[in-house]
């Protein structure tokens, strides 16, 4: 299968998929299992704020739904999150 065909199919599929809504549903479902989930995310981000310089690049290796990247991207810093 050609790379152009794969890109075309991927683009068409992504246009019809509501990623933010999917992540919101995933977060709600996971919170049922881990009620303190948000505090765990915040603890991770707090550690980054202490250990790393104000400007850095975080690389999301696509090993999950993107919950940490979404929260990292919402931080009021000059740090970048690349997915």
C-alpha positions, 0 to 999 in steps of 0.5 A: 500500500502506498504511503500516500494512500495510507495518509489519505485514509488516516486523514479521512478517518481522523476527520470523523473521530472526535479525539477530545470527546474520546479522551474525556470519556476515557478520563471519566472511565479511568477516574472510576477506578482511580479516584485520585487520578488527577492528583497523580497527574498533578504530582507528575507535573509538579515534579517536572516543574521542580526538576526541569528548566522552564523551557523544555520539550516533552515528547509523547511516545504515543503509549496511551490516550494522551491524558498526560500530554493534554494536561502538560499542554495546558500548563502556563509555561513555555515548555513544549509537548510534542506528540 
